[in-house]
Amino acid sequence: MGSRGFSFGSAFVDHDTNTFHVFGKPMNRCHPRSPPAGVPDETGVWVFSSADLVTWARAKTDVAWSGPNTDVARVRGVPPSLPPHRFVMVTEEGTFALNNNADGDLTRGWRTLSAAEASVPACPEGCQCPSIKFFSGWYYLITGGNRIWLLRSRDLKAWEQPPPALRPFVQSSAGDGAVAQIAGNAAPGGPIASADAWYAARHLTTPSVMLAHTAEWDHNVNDADFCCDSASGVAGAYVLYAPSTQGARPTGGLNGTGAYNAVAVANVTLDVLLESYFA
């Protein structure tokens, strides 16, 4: 795939062209001054595209965004206040770019909207790690720094949040770490057992121990994404997020990783789930 040295990836499936896209930045998070081989600089947004998840094409888009996270969604039924577009991109600072290429080419044709055309002034903890979807005339946005927030808008300018009792969308809970402890994961040769061996060889606290002491590191939830759009045919709704220390060190004498993935599942379609927060 040729993605070494890239980070801040976000995935998007275009069901019209049966293409899987991953957007990311050529930013080596350990050595941010050293772009990966074959990539001349760390500016802009790059996209990796594949129709079979085996053969990939990598290209720099014409989006002039120098920050980290971005996310892209398919749009059907554009509000009259916005230029025609089939795709929308959101950046970490709350700016938006639109693309109207009928052929689904997401490397070119992006137009970044001005602050007068679109903005997200009410991100409760900033527009960190944004993810975006479009359903039934609404743009739905989730953002997260230490908690994950849900907002929606019809025109990318006037945004609303759910009622106070339903905020935030996701917050840290005692059960977050237990999500990773699915039956069989810790069995010999399973993913937790294999990870334990890797961490132990490096004199770090193993995932098994970290997951048994979640109070020492599970302080935040961040970096969320949600799935799936109605064109996918997926009946359930899924929210992927990261229980973590958000970059801080674990306490209690632990020195293993303080970031894991969790998945929340609802037995309704994603559009129904999101709309229910504003009913």
Secondary structure as the mmCIF struct_conf table of DSSP 4:
data_model
#
loop_
_struct_conf.conf_type_id
_struct_conf.id
_struct_conf.beg_label_comp_id
_struct_conf.beg_label_asym_id
_struct_conf.beg_label_seq_id
_struct_conf.end_label_comp_id
_struct_conf.end_label_asym_id
_struct_conf.end_label_seq_id
TURN_TY1_P TURN_TY1_P1 ARG A 4 GLY A 5
STRN STRN1 SER A 7 ASP A 14
TURN_TY1_P TURN_TY1_P2 HIS A 15 ASN A 18
STRN STRN2 THR A 19 LYS A 25
BEND BEND1 ARG A 29 HIS A 31
TURN_TY1_P TURN_TY1_P3 PRO A 32 ARG A 33
BEND BEND2 SER A 34 SER A 34
HELX_LH_PP_P HELX_LH_PP_P1 PRO A 35 PRO A 36
TURN_TY1_P TURN_TY1_P4 ALA A 37 GLY A 38
BEND BEND3 GLU A 42 GLU A 42
BEND BEND4 GLY A 44 GLY A 44
STRN STRN3 TRP A 46 SER A 50
BEND BEND5 ALA A 51 THR A 55
STRN STRN4 ALA A 57 LYS A 60
BEND BEND6 ASP A 62 ASP A 62
BEND BEND7 GLY A 67 PRO A 68
STRN STRN5 THR A 70 ARG A 74
BEND BEND8 GLY A 77 GLY A 77
TURN_TY1_P TURN_TY1_P5 PRO A 80 SER A 81
BEND BEND9 LEU A 82 LEU A 82
BEND BEND10 ARG A 86 ARG A 86
STRN STRN6 PHE A 87 THR A 91
TURN_TY1_P TURN_TY1_P6 GLU A 92 GLU A 93
BEND BEND11 GLY A 94 GLY A 94
STRN STRN7 PHE A 96 ASN A 99
TURN_TY1_P TURN_TY1_P7 ALA A 102 ASP A 103
BEND BEND12 THR A 107 ARG A 108
STRN STRN8 ARG A 111 THR A 112
HELX_LH_PP_P HELX_LH_PP_P2 LEU A 113 SER A 114
TURN_TY1_P TURN_TY1_P8 ALA A 115 GLU A 117
TURN_TY1_P TURN_TY1_P9 PRO A 121 ALA A 122
TURN_TY1_P TURN_TY1_P10 PRO A 124 GLU A 125
BEND BEND13 CYS A 127 CYS A 127
BEND BEND14 CYS A 129 CYS A 129
STRN STRN9 SER A 131 PHE A 135
TURN_TY1_P TURN_TY1_P11 SER A 136 GLY A 137
STRN STRN10 TRP A 138 GLY A 144
BEND BEND15 GLY A 145 ARG A 147
STRN STRN11 ILE A 148 SER A 153
BEND BEND16 ARG A 154 ALA A 158
STRN STRN12 TRP A 159 GLU A 160
HELX_RH_3T_P HELX_RH_3T_P1 PRO A 164 LEU A 166
BEND BEND17 PRO A 168 PHE A 169
STRN STRN13 VAL A 170 VAL A 170
TURN_TY1_P TURN_TY1_P12 ALA A 174 ASP A 176
HELX_RH_3T_P HELX_RH_3T_P2 GLY A 177 ALA A 180
TURN_TY1_P TURN_TY1_P13 ALA A 183 ALA A 186
BEND BEND18 ALA A 187 ALA A 187
TURN_TY1_P TURN_TY1_P14 PRO A 188 GLY A 189
BEND BEND19 GLY A 190 GLY A 190
HELX_RH_AL_P HELX_RH_AL_P1 PRO A 191 ALA A 201
TURN_TY1_P TURN_TY1_P15 ARG A 202 HIS A 203
HELX_RH_AL_P HELX_RH_AL_P2 PRO A 207 ALA A 212
HELX_RH_3T_P HELX_RH_3T_P3 THR A 214 GLU A 216
TURN_TY1_P TURN_TY1_P16 TRP A 217 TRP A 217
STRN STRN14 ASN A 220 CYS A 227
HELX_RH_3T_P HELX_RH_3T_P4 SER A 230 SER A 232
BEND BEND20 GLY A 236 GLY A 236
STRN STRN15 ALA A 237 SER A 244
TURN_TY1_P TURN_TY1_P17 GLN A 246 GLY A 247
BEND BEND21 ALA A 248 ALA A 248
HELX_LH_PP_P HELX_LH_PP_P3 ARG A 249 PRO A 250
BEND BEND22 THR A 251 THR A 251
TURN_TY1_P TURN_TY1_P18 GLY A 252 GLY A 253
BEND BEND23 GLY A 256 GLY A 256
STRN STRN16 ALA A 259 ALA A 259
STRN STRN17 ALA A 262 ALA A 266
BEND BEND24 ASN A 267 VAL A 268
HELX_RH_AL_P HELX_RH_AL_P3 LEU A 270 SER A 276
TURN_TY1_P TURN_TY1_P19 TYR A 277 PHE A 278
#
